Structures are given as structure tokens and as C-alpha cells.
Amino acid sequence: MMATSSFICEFAEQVVKMMVEHVVLFKWQDDATPEAIESVGQSILALKDKIPGVIDLAYGEDFTKTRSQGFTHALVVRMANKDVVAFYDAHPEHVKVITQIRTIVDKILAVDFESPRHTPN
């Protein structure tokens, strides 16, 4: 019982911070080459260190293939708050990557949502 009480007290002392998760799914054109897809991926990954407010960024290829409805790659960007979303969208480095993506993409699906994170006081 003491261990449970200790855990509850530690958890109660944490601050809940709302971050934003930006999730994008990509379905490439049938004639998109593996090299073009790889180049886009490298450009996407490079955004992490170029845009302030981006806390983490992950990009990769779906390995299940059975549930993705043709979307083969995904991007997840963790941002500090809602204000970063508009800044990210308009940032020149992001605009460059979007221009590159448009040359080979068939469909894009994107969502943004707030996600609570517990951080120590």
C-alpha cells in the first residue's frame, strides 16, 4: 500500500503540459521512384533541427501493409503547443519540403491533436 501512495503523490506533483501531435500519412504516386521517396524522407527528417518548437519528429514506412489503404509512409511531429502548428506550416523549410512532396504524392491525410504530457515540477 505504501508503494501505491508514494506513486500517487509523485504523479500528483507532476505538471500536465499539452503538446501537439501532427500526424501525416502519405500515399505516393504509382510512378514515384524509390530514390524520390527516399529523398523526400531525408528532407522530412531534416526538418527536426530547422524549425523551432518541433520537439520530436519521426518518419518511416509502414511495415504492416494490410491496414494502410495504400498509405505507405507516415510522419509524426511533436510540437510544443498549438501556436507552433501555424509557424511550422508557414516556415520556409517546411514549404520547400511540401513542394518536393507534391512532385510524387498521390494522397495526403493529416491530423493535429493535443496530447497531455506529464512533466516533473
Jmol script that loads the backbone (N, CA, C; Angstrom):
load data "model"
ATOM      1  N   MET A   1       0.825  -1.196   0.000  1.00  0.00           N
ATOM      2  CA  MET A   1       0.000   0.000   0.000  1.00  0.00           C
ATOM      3  C   MET A   1       0.866   1.254   0.000  1.00  0.00           C
ATOM      4  N   MET A   2       1.965   1.207   0.734  1.00  0.00           N
ATOM      5  CA  MET A   2       2.849   2.363   0.817  1.00  0.00           C
ATOM      6  C   MET A   2       3.413   2.725  -0.560  1.00  0.00           C
ATOM      7  N   ALA A   3       3.786   1.730  -1.359  1.00  0.00           N
ATOM      8  CA  ALA A   3       4.331   1.992  -2.690  1.00  0.00           C
ATOM      9  C   ALA A   3       3.298   2.686  -3.574  1.00  0.00           C
ATOM     10  N   THR A   4       2.051   2.292  -3.488  1.00  0.00           N
ATOM     11  CA  THR A   4       0.988   2.916  -4.269  1.00  0.00           C
ATOM     12  C   THR A   4       0.797   4.366  -3.859  1.00  0.00           C
ATOM     13  N   SER A   5       0.788   4.645  -2.567  1.00  0.00           N
ATOM     14  CA  SER A   5       0.639   6.020  -2.079  1.00  0.00           C
ATOM     15  C   SER A   5       1.794   6.883  -2.548  1.00  0.00           C
ATOM     16  N   SER A   6       2.985   6.345  -2.512  1.00  0.00           N
ATOM     17  CA  SER A   6       4.163   7.079  -2.963  1.00  0.00           C
ATOM     18  C   SER A   6       4.045   7.427  -4.445  1.00  0.00           C
ATOM     19  N   PHE A   7       3.613   6.465  -5.253  1.00  0.00           N
ATOM     20  CA  PHE A   7       3.443   6.692  -6.686  1.00  0.00           C
ATOM     21  C   PHE A   7       2.402   7.772  -6.943  1.00  0.00           C
ATOM     22  N   ILE A   8       1.282   7.711  -6.246  1.00  0.00           N
ATOM     23  CA  ILE A   8       0.210   8.696  -6.422  1.00  0.00           C
ATOM     24  C   ILE A   8       0.702  10.087  -6.057  1.00  0.00           C
ATOM     25  N   CYS A   9       1.454  10.217  -4.991  1.00  0.00           N
ATOM     26  CA  CYS A   9       1.983  11.523  -4.587  1.00  0.00           C
ATOM     27  C   CYS A   9       2.946  12.060  -5.633  1.00  0.00           C
ATOM     28  N   GLU A  10       3.825  11.215  -6.149  1.00  0.00           N
ATOM     29  CA  GLU A  10       4.768  11.657  -7.175  1.00  0.00           C
ATOM     30  C   GLU A  10       4.023  12.086  -8.432  1.00  0.00           C
ATOM     31  N   PHE A  11       3.000  11.328  -8.839  1.00  0.00           N
ATOM     32  CA  PHE A  11       2.221  11.647 -10.026  1.00  0.00           C
ATOM     33  C   PHE A  11       1.485  12.969  -9.850  1.00  0.00           C
ATOM     34  N   ALA A  12       0.948  13.208  -8.661  1.00  0.00           N
ATOM     35  CA  ALA A  12       0.199  14.440  -8.381  1.00  0.00           C
ATOM     36  C   ALA A  12       1.095  15.664  -8.441  1.00  0.00           C
ATOM     37  N   GLU A  13       2.382  15.483  -8.210  1.00  0.00           N
ATOM     38  CA  GLU A  13       3.308  16.607  -8.231  1.00  0.00           C
ATOM     39  C   GLU A  13       3.778  16.950  -9.641  1.00  0.00           C
ATOM     40  N   GLN A  14       3.372  16.181 -10.610  1.00  0.00           N
ATOM     41  CA  GLN A  14       3.761  16.456 -11.979  1.00  0.00           C
ATOM     42  C   GLN A  14       2.824  17.486 -12.605  1.00  0.00           C
ATOM     43  N   VAL A  15       3.350  18.216 -13.571  1.00  0.00           N
ATOM     44  CA  VAL A  15       2.585  19.222 -14.291  1.00  0.00           C
ATOM     45  C   VAL A  15       2.149  18.624 -15.627  1.00  0.00           C
ATOM     46  N   VAL A  16       0.887  18.822 -15.980  1.00  0.00           N
ATOM     47  CA  VAL A  16       0.402  18.348 -17.268  1.00  0.00           C
ATOM     48  C   VAL A  16       0.622  19.457 -18.286  1.00  0.00           C
ATOM     49  N   LYS A  17       1.353  19.143 -19.337  1.00  0.00           N
ATOM     50  CA  LYS A  17       1.626  20.094 -20.405  1.00  0.00           C
ATOM     51  C   LYS A  17       0.995  19.555 -21.681  1.00  0.00           C
ATOM     52  N   MET A  18       0.218  20.383 -22.349  1.00  0.00           N
ATOM     53  CA  MET A  18      -0.416  19.961 -23.593  1.00  0.00           C
ATOM     54  C   MET A  18       0.533  20.221 -24.757  1.00  0.00           C
ATOM     55  N   MET A  19       0.903  19.170 -25.439  1.00  0.00           N
ATOM     56  CA  MET A  19       1.703  19.281 -26.646  1.00  0.00           C
ATOM     57  C   MET A  19       0.806  18.947 -27.827  1.00  0.00           C
ATOM     58  N   VAL A  20       1.317  19.156 -29.012  1.00  0.00           N
ATOM     59  CA  VAL A  20       0.556  18.865 -30.220  1.00  0.00           C
ATOM     60  C   VAL A  20       1.254  17.754 -30.993  1.00  0.00           C
ATOM     61  N   GLU A  21       0.451  16.811 -31.453  1.00  0.00           N
ATOM     62  CA  GLU A  21       0.929  15.749 -32.336  1.00  0.00           C
ATOM     63  C   GLU A  21       0.391  16.051 -33.735  1.00  0.00           C
ATOM     64  N   HIS A  22       1.290  16.125 -34.700  1.00  0.00           N
ATOM     65  CA  HIS A  22       0.951  16.364 -36.102  1.00  0.00           C
ATOM     66  C   HIS A  22       1.247  15.054 -36.826  1.00  0.00           C
ATOM     67  N   VAL A  23       0.201  14.401 -37.327  1.00  0.00           N
ATOM     68  CA  VAL A  23       0.354  13.088 -37.953  1.00  0.00           C
ATOM     69  C   VAL A  23      -0.040  13.196 -39.426  1.00  0.00           C
ATOM     70  N   VAL A  24       0.855  12.733 -40.298  1.00  0.00           N
ATOM     71  CA  VAL A  24       0.616  12.808 -41.738  1.00  0.00           C
ATOM     72  C   VAL A  24       0.851  11.427 -42.350  1.00  0.00           C
ATOM     73  N   LEU A  25      -0.077  11.006 -43.191  1.00  0.00           N
ATOM     74  CA  LEU A  25       0.074   9.760 -43.945  1.00  0.00           C
ATOM     75  C   LEU A  25       0.268  10.101 -45.419  1.00  0.00           C
ATOM     76  N   PHE A  26       1.160   9.366 -46.071  1.00  0.00           N
ATOM     77  CA  PHE A  26       1.487   9.620 -47.472  1.00  0.00           C
ATOM     78  C   PHE A  26       1.178   8.401 -48.329  1.00  0.00           C
ATOM     79  N   LYS A  27       0.510   8.647 -49.448  1.00  0.00           N
ATOM     80  CA  LYS A  27       0.321   7.630 -50.488  1.00  0.00           C
ATOM     81  C   LYS A  27       1.013   8.186 -51.730  1.00  0.00           C
ATOM     82  N   TRP A  28       2.044   7.518 -52.170  1.00  0.00           N
ATOM     83  CA  TRP A  28       2.845   8.023 -53.288  1.00  0.00           C
ATOM     84  C   TRP A  28       2.212   7.645 -54.623  1.00  0.00           C
ATOM     85  N   GLN A  29       2.525   8.433 -55.645  1.00  0.00           N
ATOM     86  CA  GLN A  29       2.082   8.117 -56.999  1.00  0.00           C
ATOM     87  C   GLN A  29       2.690   6.775 -57.415  1.00  0.00           C
ATOM     88  N   ASP A  30       1.990   6.056 -58.269  1.00  0.00           N
ATOM     89  CA  ASP A  30       2.475   4.748 -58.718  1.00  0.00           C
ATOM     90  C   ASP A  30       3.845   4.828 -59.388  1.00  0.00           C
ATOM     91  N   ASP A  31       4.126   5.952 -60.052  1.00  0.00           N
ATOM     92  CA  ASP A  31       5.410   6.073 -60.753  1.00  0.00           C
ATOM     93  C   ASP A  31       6.501   6.745 -59.913  1.00  0.00           C
ATOM     94  N   ALA A  32       6.241   6.978 -58.635  1.00  0.00           N
ATOM     95  CA  ALA A  32       7.270   7.559 -57.750  1.00  0.00           C
ATOM     96  C   ALA A  32       8.390   6.536 -57.566  1.00  0.00           C
ATOM     97  N   THR A  33       9.609   6.951 -57.812  1.00  0.00           N
ATOM     98  CA  THR A  33      10.746   6.029 -57.697  1.00  0.00           C
ATOM     99  C   THR A  33      11.165   5.878 -56.235  1.00  0.00           C
ATOM    100  N   PRO A  34      11.777   4.759 -55.902  1.00  0.00           N
ATOM    101  CA  PRO A  34      12.306   4.600 -54.540  1.00  0.00           C
ATOM    102  C   PRO A  34      13.292   5.707 -54.170  1.00  0.00           C
ATOM    103  N   GLU A  35      14.062   6.171 -55.149  1.00  0.00           N
ATOM    104  CA  GLU A  35      15.027   7.248 -54.897  1.00  0.00           C
ATOM    105  C   GLU A  35      14.316   8.555 -54.549  1.00  0.00           C
ATOM    106  N   ALA A  36      13.238   8.855 -55.260  1.00  0.00           N
ATOM    107  CA  ALA A  36      12.480  10.083 -54.980  1.00  0.00           C
ATOM    108  C   ALA A  36      11.823  10.006 -53.606  1.00  0.00           C
ATOM    109  N   ILE A  37      11.290   8.840 -53.261  1.00  0.00           N
ATOM    110  CA  ILE A  37      10.669   8.657 -51.946  1.00  0.00           C
ATOM    111  C   ILE A  37      11.718   8.786 -50.848  1.00  0.00           C
ATOM    112  N   GLU A  38      12.891   8.210 -51.057  1.00  0.00           N
ATOM    113  CA  GLU A  38      13.988   8.314 -50.081  1.00  0.00           C
ATOM    114  C   GLU A  38      14.435   9.765 -49.918  1.00  0.00           C
ATOM    115  N   SER A  39      14.526  10.496 -51.022  1.00  0.00           N
ATOM    116  CA  SER A  39      14.928  11.904 -50.970  1.00  0.00           C
ATOM    117  C   SER A  39      13.925  12.734 -50.170  1.00  0.00           C
ATOM    118  N   VAL A  40      12.643  12.502 -50.401  1.00  0.00           N
ATOM    119  CA  VAL A  40      11.606  13.193 -49.632  1.00  0.00           C
ATOM    120  C   VAL A  40      11.743  12.857 -48.152  1.00  0.00           C
ATOM    121  N   GLY A  41      11.962  11.594 -47.853  1.00  0.00           N
ATOM    122  CA  GLY A  41      12.124  11.176 -46.460  1.00  0.00           C
ATOM    123  C   GLY A  41      13.279  11.876 -45.773  1.00  0.00           C
ATOM    124  N   GLN A  42      14.400  11.984 -46.463  1.00  0.00           N
ATOM    125  CA  GLN A  42      15.555  12.676 -45.884  1.00  0.00           C
ATOM    126  C   GLN A  42      15.243  14.159 -45.649  1.00  0.00           C
ATOM    127  N   SER A  43      14.534  14.774 -46.582  1.00  0.00           N
ATOM    128  CA  SER A  43      14.147  16.182 -46.417  1.00  0.00           C
ATOM    129  C   SER A  43      13.206  16.357 -45.231  1.00  0.00           C
ATOM    130  N   ILE A  44      12.269  15.431 -45.082  1.00  0.00           N
ATOM    131  CA  ILE A  44      11.340  15.483 -43.951  1.00  0.00           C
ATOM    132  C   ILE A  44      12.102  15.365 -42.639  1.00  0.00           C
ATOM    133  N   LEU A  45      12.988  14.381 -42.537  1.00  0.00           N
ATOM    134  CA  LEU A  45      13.745  14.166 -41.296  1.00  0.00           C
ATOM    135  C   LEU A  45      14.613  15.368 -40.930  1.00  0.00           C
ATOM    136  N   ALA A  46      15.105  16.087 -41.933  1.00  0.00           N
ATOM    137  CA  ALA A  46      15.952  17.255 -41.685  1.00  0.00           C
ATOM    138  C   ALA A  46      15.182  18.416 -41.058  1.00  0.00           C
ATOM    139  N   LEU A  47      13.855  18.403 -41.143  1.00  0.00           N
ATOM    140  CA  LEU A  47      13.058  19.496 -40.573  1.00  0.00           C
ATOM    141  C   LEU A  47      13.188  19.591 -39.058  1.00  0.00           C
ATOM    142  N   LYS A  48      13.473  18.480 -38.400  1.00  0.00           N
ATOM    143  CA  LYS A  48      13.500  18.458 -36.932  1.00  0.00           C
ATOM    144  C   LYS A  48      14.405  19.536 -36.351  1.00  0.00           C
ATOM    145  N   ASP A  49      15.560  19.715 -36.936  1.00  0.00           N
ATOM    146  CA  ASP A  49      16.527  20.669 -36.392  1.00  0.00           C
ATOM    147  C   ASP A  49      16.430  22.052 -37.025  1.00  0.00           C
ATOM    148  N   LYS A  50      15.476  22.247 -37.907  1.00  0.00           N
ATOM    149  CA  LYS A  50      15.377  23.520 -38.623  1.00  0.00           C
ATOM    150  C   LYS A  50      14.209  24.399 -38.190  1.00  0.00           C
ATOM    151  N   ILE A  51      13.242  23.825 -37.472  1.00  0.00           N
ATOM    152  CA  ILE A  51      12.041  24.587 -37.128  1.00  0.00           C
ATOM    153  C   ILE A  51      11.876  24.644 -35.617  1.00  0.00           C
ATOM    154  N   PRO A  52      12.002  25.844 -35.044  1.00  0.00           N
ATOM    155  CA  PRO A  52      11.817  25.984 -33.594  1.00  0.00           C
ATOM    156  C   PRO A  52      10.415  25.539 -33.169  1.00  0.00           C
ATOM    157  N   GLY A  53      10.352  24.906 -32.014  1.00  0.00           N
ATOM    158  CA  GLY A  53       9.077  24.433 -31.492  1.00  0.00           C
ATOM    159  C   GLY A  53       8.798  22.980 -31.812  1.00  0.00           C
ATOM    160  N   VAL A  54       9.583  22.410 -32.745  1.00  0.00           N
ATOM    161  CA  VAL A  54       9.471  20.981 -33.037  1.00  0.00           C
ATOM    162  C   VAL A  54      10.295  20.244 -31.993  1.00  0.00           C
ATOM    163  N   ILE A  55       9.629  19.429 -31.205  1.00  0.00           N
ATOM    164  CA  ILE A  55      10.286  18.704 -30.123  1.00  0.00           C
ATOM    165  C   ILE A  55      10.828  17.372 -30.605  1.00  0.00           C
ATOM    166  N   ASP A  56      10.046  16.699 -31.426  1.00  0.00           N
ATOM    167  CA  ASP A  56      10.476  15.404 -31.947  1.00  0.00           C
ATOM    168  C   ASP A  56       9.809  15.181 -33.292  1.00  0.00           C
ATOM    169  N   LEU A  57      10.454  14.379 -34.122  1.00  0.00           N
ATOM    170  CA  LEU A  57       9.934  14.106 -35.449  1.00  0.00           C
ATOM    171  C   LEU A  57      10.308  12.673 -35.809  1.00  0.00           C
ATOM    172  N   ALA A  58       9.345  11.917 -36.291  1.00  0.00           N
ATOM    173  CA  ALA A  58       9.597  10.548 -36.738  1.00  0.00           C
ATOM    174  C   ALA A  58       8.936  10.357 -38.096  1.00  0.00           C
ATOM    175  N   TYR A  59       9.635   9.655 -38.977  1.00  0.00           N
ATOM    176  CA  TYR A  59       9.121   9.384 -40.319  1.00  0.00           C
ATOM    177  C   TYR A  59       9.545   7.976 -40.697  1.00  0.00           C
ATOM    178  N   GLY A  60       8.653   7.232 -41.310  1.00  0.00           N
ATOM    179  CA  GLY A  60       9.039   5.900 -41.735  1.00  0.00           C
ATOM    180  C   GLY A  60       7.989   5.243 -42.600  1.00  0.00           C
ATOM    181  N   GLU A  61       8.351   4.044 -43.047  1.00  0.00           N
ATOM    182  CA  GLU A  61       7.486   3.256 -43.922  1.00  0.00           C
ATOM    183  C   GLU A  61       6.661   2.271 -43.105  1.00  0.00           C
ATOM    184  N   ASP A  62       5.409   2.150 -43.472  1.00  0.00           N
ATOM    185  CA  ASP A  62       4.521   1.191 -42.822  1.00  0.00           C
ATOM    186  C   ASP A  62       5.009  -0.225 -43.115  1.00  0.00           C
ATOM    187  N   PHE A  63       5.104  -1.041 -42.088  1.00  0.00           N
ATOM    188  CA  PHE A  63       5.568  -2.410 -42.301  1.00  0.00           C
ATOM    189  C   PHE A  63       4.435  -3.434 -42.294  1.00  0.00           C
ATOM    190  N   THR A  64       3.205  -3.005 -41.994  1.00  0.00           N
ATOM    191  CA  THR A  64       2.106  -3.975 -41.970  1.00  0.00           C
ATOM    192  C   THR A  64       1.458  -4.144 -43.335  1.00  0.00           C
ATOM    193  N   LYS A  65       1.330  -3.075 -44.059  1.00  0.00           N
ATOM    194  CA  LYS A  65       0.767  -3.050 -45.414  1.00  0.00           C
ATOM    195  C   LYS A  65      -0.699  -3.478 -45.526  1.00  0.00           C
ATOM    196  N   THR A  66      -1.242  -4.157 -44.549  1.00  0.00           N
ATOM    197  CA  THR A  66      -2.602  -4.693 -44.677  1.00  0.00           C
ATOM    198  C   THR A  66      -3.691  -3.748 -44.192  1.00  0.00           C
ATOM    199  N   ARG A  67      -3.324  -2.731 -43.419  1.00  0.00           N
ATOM    200  CA  ARG A  67      -4.341  -1.838 -42.844  1.00  0.00           C
ATOM    201  C   ARG A  67      -4.244  -0.405 -43.348  1.00  0.00           C
ATOM    202  N   SER A  68      -3.293  -0.122 -44.207  1.00  0.00           N
ATOM    203  CA  SER A  68      -2.955   1.268 -44.516  1.00  0.00           C
ATOM    204  C   SER A  68      -3.691   1.866 -45.705  1.00  0.00           C
ATOM    205  N   GLN A  69      -4.512   1.096 -46.397  1.00  0.00           N
ATOM    206  CA  GLN A  69      -5.309   1.589 -47.523  1.00  0.00           C
ATOM    207  C   GLN A  69      -4.468   2.317 -48.567  1.00  0.00           C
ATOM    208  N   GLY A  70      -3.257   1.831 -48.796  1.00  0.00           N
ATOM    209  CA  GLY A  70      -2.385   2.410 -49.811  1.00  0.00           C
ATOM    210  C   GLY A  70      -1.445   3.488 -49.304  1.00  0.00           C
ATOM    211  N   PHE A  71      -1.653   3.967 -48.089  1.00  0.00           N
ATOM    212  CA  PHE A  71      -0.722   4.926 -47.497  1.00  0.00           C
ATOM    213  C   PHE A  71       0.488   4.129 -47.017  1.00  0.00           C
ATOM    214  N   THR A  72       1.657   4.476 -47.517  1.00  0.00           N
ATOM    215  CA  THR A  72       2.844   3.659 -47.250  1.00  0.00           C
ATOM    216  C   THR A  72       3.815   4.264 -46.250  1.00  0.00           C
ATOM    217  N   HIS A  73       3.741   5.571 -46.041  1.00  0.00           N
ATOM    218  CA  HIS A  73       4.678   6.247 -45.147  1.00  0.00           C
ATOM    219  C   HIS A  73       3.920   7.168 -44.192  1.00  0.00           C
ATOM    220  N   ALA A  74       4.516   7.403 -43.034  1.00  0.00           N
ATOM    221  CA  ALA A  74       3.877   8.253 -42.028  1.00  0.00           C
ATOM    222  C   ALA A  74       4.895   9.193 -41.402  1.00  0.00           C
ATOM    223  N   LEU A  75       4.400  10.331 -40.990  1.00  0.00           N
ATOM    224  CA  LEU A  75       5.188  11.344 -40.291  1.00  0.00           C
ATOM    225  C   LEU A  75       4.456  11.684 -39.003  1.00  0.00           C
ATOM    226  N   VAL A  76       5.195  11.740 -37.905  1.00  0.00           N
ATOM    227  CA  VAL A  76       4.644  12.193 -36.631  1.00  0.00           C
ATOM    228  C   VAL A  76       5.573  13.280 -36.111  1.00  0.00           C
ATOM    229  N   VAL A  77       5.020  14.471 -35.920  1.00  0.00           N
ATOM    230  CA  VAL A  77       5.797  15.597 -35.404  1.00  0.00           C
ATOM    231  C   VAL A  77       5.191  16.011 -34.070  1.00  0.00           C
ATOM    232  N   ARG A  78       6.000  16.023 -33.030  1.00  0.00           N
ATOM    233  CA  ARG A  78       5.560  16.517 -31.721  1.00  0.00           C
ATOM    234  C   ARG A  78       5.994  17.976 -31.626  1.00  0.00           C
ATOM    235  N   MET A  79       5.012  18.841 -31.334  1.00  0.00           N
ATOM    236  CA  MET A  79       5.261  20.280 -31.243  1.00  0.00           C
ATOM    237  C   MET A  79       4.948  20.775 -29.839  1.00  0.00           C
ATOM    238  N   ALA A  80       5.576  21.878 -29.482  1.00  0.00           N
ATOM    239  CA  ALA A  80       5.464  22.415 -28.126  1.00  0.00           C
ATOM    240  C   ALA A  80       4.045  22.847 -27.767  1.00  0.00           C
ATOM    241  N   ASN A  81       3.312  23.396 -28.736  1.00  0.00           N
ATOM    242  CA  ASN A  81       1.949  23.863 -28.465  1.00  0.00           C
ATOM    243  C   ASN A  81       1.235  24.165 -29.784  1.00  0.00           C
ATOM    244  N   LYS A  82      -0.023  24.575 -29.692  1.00  0.00           N
ATOM    245  CA  LYS A  82      -0.822  24.853 -30.886  1.00  0.00           C
ATOM    246  C   LYS A  82      -0.235  25.968 -31.747  1.00  0.00           C
ATOM    247  N   ASP A  83       0.394  26.951 -31.115  1.00  0.00           N
ATOM    248  CA  ASP A  83       0.948  28.074 -31.868  1.00  0.00           C
ATOM    249  C   ASP A  83       2.033  27.631 -32.839  1.00  0.00           C
ATOM    250  N   VAL A  84       2.724  26.560 -32.516  1.00  0.00           N
ATOM    251  CA  VAL A  84       3.810  26.085 -33.373  1.00  0.00           C
ATOM    252  C   VAL A  84       3.269  25.536 -34.696  1.00  0.00           C
ATOM    253  N   VAL A  85       2.041  25.041 -34.709  1.00  0.00           N
ATOM    254  CA  VAL A  85       1.482  24.443 -35.924  1.00  0.00           C
ATOM    255  C   VAL A  85       1.473  25.451 -37.073  1.00  0.00           C
ATOM    256  N   ALA A  86       0.952  26.638 -36.850  1.00  0.00           N
ATOM    257  CA  ALA A  86       0.908  27.666 -37.899  1.00  0.00           C
ATOM    258  C   ALA A  86       2.317  28.106 -38.287  1.00  0.00           C
ATOM    259  N   PHE A  87       3.202  28.227 -37.301  1.00  0.00           N
ATOM    260  CA  PHE A  87       4.594  28.597 -37.567  1.00  0.00           C
ATOM    261  C   PHE A  87       5.261  27.527 -38.427  1.00  0.00           C
ATOM    262  N   TYR A  88       5.055  26.269 -38.081  1.00  0.00           N
ATOM    263  CA  TYR A  88       5.601  25.125 -38.822  1.00  0.00           C
ATOM    264  C   TYR A  88       5.079  25.122 -40.260  1.00  0.00           C
ATOM    265  N   ASP A  89       3.763  25.290 -40.417  1.00  0.00           N
ATOM    266  CA  ASP A  89       3.159  25.269 -41.754  1.00  0.00           C
ATOM    267  C   ASP A  89       3.744  26.328 -42.679  1.00  0.00           C
ATOM    268  N   ALA A  90       4.019  27.513 -42.139  1.00  0.00           N
ATOM    269  CA  ALA A  90       4.498  28.630 -42.953  1.00  0.00           C
ATOM    270  C   ALA A  90       6.022  28.714 -43.042  1.00  0.00           C
ATOM    271  N   HIS A  91       6.736  27.933 -42.259  1.00  0.00           N
ATOM    272  CA  HIS A  91       8.197  28.017 -42.226  1.00  0.00           C
ATOM    273  C   HIS A  91       8.770  27.691 -43.611  1.00  0.00           C
ATOM    274  N   PRO A  92       9.722  28.502 -44.097  1.00  0.00           N
ATOM    275  CA  PRO A  92      10.286  28.290 -45.439  1.00  0.00           C
ATOM    276  C   PRO A  92      10.853  26.884 -45.670  1.00  0.00           C
ATOM    277  N   GLU A  93      11.453  26.293 -44.665  1.00  0.00           N
ATOM    278  CA  GLU A  93      11.997  24.932 -44.827  1.00  0.00           C
ATOM    279  C   GLU A  93      10.873  23.916 -45.021  1.00  0.00           C
ATOM    280  N   HIS A  94       9.773  24.092 -44.298  1.00  0.00           N
ATOM    281  CA  HIS A  94       8.614  23.205 -44.457  1.00  0.00           C
ATOM    282  C   HIS A  94       7.986  23.398 -45.832  1.00  0.00           C
ATOM    283  N   VAL A  95       7.881  24.638 -46.268  1.00  0.00           N
ATOM    284  CA  VAL A  95       7.307  24.934 -47.584  1.00  0.00           C
ATOM    285  C   VAL A  95       8.137  24.266 -48.684  1.00  0.00           C
ATOM    286  N   LYS A  96       9.470  24.284 -48.542  1.00  0.00           N
ATOM    287  CA  LYS A  96      10.347  23.612 -49.517  1.00  0.00           C
ATOM    288  C   LYS A  96      10.065  22.114 -49.580  1.00  0.00           C
ATOM    289  N   VAL A  97       9.907  21.508 -48.420  1.00  0.00           N
ATOM    290  CA  VAL A  97       9.652  20.069 -48.372  1.00  0.00           C
ATOM    291  C   VAL A  97       8.279  19.754 -48.971  1.00  0.00           C
ATOM    292  N   ILE A  98       7.292  20.574 -48.683  1.00  0.00           N
ATOM    293  CA  ILE A  98       5.954  20.373 -49.255  1.00  0.00           C
ATOM    294  C   ILE A  98       6.018  20.429 -50.782  1.00  0.00           C
ATOM    295  N   THR A  99       6.784  21.370 -51.311  1.00  0.00           N
ATOM    296  CA  THR A  99       6.952  21.483 -52.762  1.00  0.00           C
ATOM    297  C   THR A  99       7.557  20.201 -53.327  1.00  0.00           C
ATOM    298  N   GLN A 100       8.547  19.660 -52.640  1.00  0.00           N
ATOM    299  CA  GLN A 100       9.177  18.407 -53.061  1.00  0.00           C
ATOM    300  C   GLN A 100       8.181  17.242 -52.981  1.00  0.00           C
ATOM    301  N   ILE A 101       7.428  17.176 -51.901  1.00  0.00           N
ATOM    302  CA  ILE A 101       6.442  16.105 -51.712  1.00  0.00           C
ATOM    303  C   ILE A 101       5.404  16.116 -52.829  1.00  0.00           C
ATOM    304  N   ARG A 102       4.947  17.297 -53.207  1.00  0.00           N
ATOM    305  CA  ARG A 102       3.888  17.413 -54.222  1.00  0.00           C
ATOM    306  C   ARG A 102       4.283  16.815 -55.571  1.00  0.00           C
ATOM    307  N   THR A 103       5.576  16.683 -55.824  1.00  0.00           N
ATOM    308  CA  THR A 103       6.015  16.125 -57.108  1.00  0.00           C
ATOM    309  C   THR A 103       5.773  14.621 -57.205  1.00  0.00           C
ATOM    310  N   ILE A 104       5.592  13.929 -56.063  1.00  0.00           N
ATOM    311  CA  ILE A 104       5.437  12.471 -56.110  1.00  0.00           C
ATOM    312  C   ILE A 104       4.243  11.932 -55.313  1.00  0.00           C
ATOM    313  N   VAL A 105       3.515  12.794 -54.626  1.00  0.00           N
ATOM    314  CA  VAL A 105       2.436  12.305 -53.757  1.00  0.00           C
ATOM    315  C   VAL A 105       1.125  12.145 -54.529  1.00  0.00           C
ATOM    316  N   ASP A 106       0.394  11.104 -54.178  1.00  0.00           N
ATOM    317  CA  ASP A 106      -0.940  10.891 -54.725  1.00  0.00           C
ATOM    318  C   ASP A 106      -1.982  11.432 -53.748  1.00  0.00           C
ATOM    319  N   LYS A 107      -1.862  11.026 -52.468  1.00  0.00           N
ATOM    320  CA  LYS A 107      -2.783  11.490 -51.429  1.00  0.00           C
ATOM    321  C   LYS A 107      -2.035  11.734 -50.128  1.00  0.00           C
ATOM    322  N   ILE A 108      -2.555  12.702 -49.380  1.00  0.00           N
ATOM    323  CA  ILE A 108      -2.036  13.008 -48.044  1.00  0.00           C
ATOM    324  C   ILE A 108      -3.226  13.061 -47.094  1.00  0.00           C
ATOM    325  N   LEU A 109      -3.031  12.514 -45.913  1.00  0.00           N
ATOM    326  CA  LEU A 109      -4.022  12.616 -44.844  1.00  0.00           C
ATOM    327  C   LEU A 109      -3.289  13.148 -43.622  1.00  0.00           C
ATOM    328  N   ALA A 110      -3.779  14.253 -43.054  1.00  0.00           N
ATOM    329  CA  ALA A 110      -3.096  14.861 -41.909  1.00  0.00           C
ATOM    330  C   ALA A 110      -4.092  15.203 -40.811  1.00  0.00           C
ATOM    331  N   VAL A 111      -3.654  15.007 -39.571  1.00  0.00           N
ATOM    332  CA  VAL A 111      -4.438  15.397 -38.404  1.00  0.00           C
ATOM    333  C   VAL A 111      -3.510  16.017 -37.366  1.00  0.00           C
ATOM    334  N   ASP A 112      -4.072  16.913 -36.571  1.00  0.00           N
ATOM    335  CA  ASP A 112      -3.353  17.539 -35.463  1.00  0.00           C
ATOM    336  C   ASP A 112      -4.217  17.389 -34.220  1.00  0.00           C
ATOM    337  N   PHE A 113      -3.592  16.990 -33.120  1.00  0.00           N
ATOM    338  CA  PHE A 113      -4.350  16.880 -31.878  1.00  0.00           C
ATOM    339  C   PHE A 113      -3.454  17.191 -30.693  1.00  0.00           C
ATOM    340  N   GLU A 114      -4.104  17.648 -29.610  1.00  0.00           N
ATOM    341  CA  GLU A 114      -3.360  17.904 -28.379  1.00  0.00           C
ATOM    342  C   GLU A 114      -3.189  16.606 -27.614  1.00  0.00           C
ATOM    343  N   SER A 115      -2.029  16.505 -26.980  1.00  0.00           N
ATOM    344  CA  SER A 115      -1.688  15.298 -26.235  1.00  0.00           C
ATOM    345  C   SER A 115      -1.057  15.707 -24.908  1.00  0.00           C
ATOM    346  N   PRO A 116      -1.649  15.301 -23.792  1.00  0.00           N
ATOM    347  CA  PRO A 116      -1.079  15.688 -22.496  1.00  0.00           C
ATOM    348  C   PRO A 116       0.222  14.944 -22.206  1.00  0.00           C
ATOM    349  N   ARG A 117       1.165  15.651 -21.640  1.00  0.00           N
ATOM    350  CA  ARG A 117       2.436  15.073 -21.207  1.00  0.00           C
ATOM    351  C   ARG A 117       2.626  15.447 -19.751  1.00  0.00           C
ATOM    352  N   HIS A 118       3.000  14.497 -18.944  1.00  0.00           N
ATOM    353  CA  HIS A 118       3.252  14.744 -17.529  1.00  0.00           C
ATOM    354  C   HIS A 118       4.742  14.995 -17.342  1.00  0.00           C
ATOM    355  N   THR A 119       5.064  16.156 -16.807  1.00  0.00           N
ATOM    356  CA  THR A 119       6.459  16.509 -16.569  1.00  0.00           C
ATOM    357  C   THR A 119       6.643  16.870 -15.102  1.00  0.00           C
ATOM    358  N   PRO A 120       7.806  16.547 -14.536  1.00  0.00           N
ATOM    359  CA  PRO A 120       8.047  16.906 -13.127  1.00  0.00           C
ATOM    360  C   PRO A 120       8.024  18.416 -12.939  1.00  0.00           C
ATOM    361  N   ASN A 121       7.585  18.853 -11.776  1.00  0.00           N
ATOM    362  CA  ASN A 121       7.587  20.292 -11.440  1.00  0.00           C
ATOM    363  C   ASN A 121       8.994  20.834 -11.438  1.00  0.00           C
TER     364      ASN A 121
END
end "model"
wireframe off; spacefill off
backbone 0.3
color backbone group
